[in-house]
Amino acid sequence: MKWLDGAELASYMQEQQAVEVRRLKGAWAERGEKGRTPKLLILQDHENKVSEIYVKKKLAYAEEIGAEAEFKIVEPEDLATAIATANADESVDGIIVQLPILGDYAVLDTILPEKDVDGLRSDNGTGGEASEQAAAALPIFQSATAEAINYLLTAYDVELKGKKIAIIGYGRLVGKPLARMWQGMGLDVSVFRSKDAAILPEVLPEFDVVVSGTGVAGLVKPEMLKTGAVVVDAGTATDKNGISGDFAPEVLERTDLTMTKKVGGVGPVTVATLFAHLLQSARNRL
């Protein structure tokens, strides 16, 4: 088994970001804004034990690099107002809504493009005249998770050109933005949904690279994977064993695969990518 070690890559990114935070603080201090630091606001519309794990990781990461991260739980009906307030707050460089939420997911589209550091707007577009003007001057961030997967494979010299790639799941967080990204790069991508589970044993062995982000525990079995395949588990499922991924535990017994680690795979790189976006937002707003 060749491991795709996301924790190792994230550690390198974290070191570079800590240097960048110090530089930004110095630039703000020179402008008379001593004490200011890049700030991320994390919003959620209900308490969720699984989400709490990921929120804590983001808060800890921010502390490590010297940035600020604030976490607020608001009522579902108050989430849009909380986003609007953060959009107008000049001290906030990035806004994320921790998923899942109880309210309407359309609320994610109200985050200003330049503060949408998780890249979760459905269209990566704009919602009004002010947003259109901002979007014209500032970049729109891609999905942090999709970008993290691409970073991880690039860092470990996984060549995607000329390979058959399967993406299982077409959700807002992983499948849809990753498919859009890779298809835009001219890669050979096929997308399967959870409802296609019955045909996966037949079709998956044709693919060189398999990425799954459905949240269905154990969906992909070892016999479904081609010899020497590259496997990326981007799913988060909850079963009797706690939190698990989309790939069955038996997949780890295959010694011919190149695979993300069960712990320290895509997750750490996603967090690091999120903060890379936050620092880019802060730089753009200097």
Secondary structure, DSSP 8 states (H G I E B T S, - for coil): -EEE-HHHHHHHHHHHHHHHHHHHHHHHHHTT-TT---EEEEEESS--HHHHHHHHHHHHHHHHHT-EEEEEE--GGGHHHHHHHHHH-TT--EEEE-S--SS-GGGGGGS-GGG-TT---SSSS-SSHHHHHHHHHS-----HHHHHHHHHHHHTT---TT-EEEEE---TTTHHHHHHHHHHTT-EEEEE-GGGGGGHHHHGGG-SEEEE-S--TT-B-GGGS-TT-EEEE---EEETTEEE-SB-GGGGG-SS-EEE-SSSSHHHHHHHHHHHHHHHHHHHT-
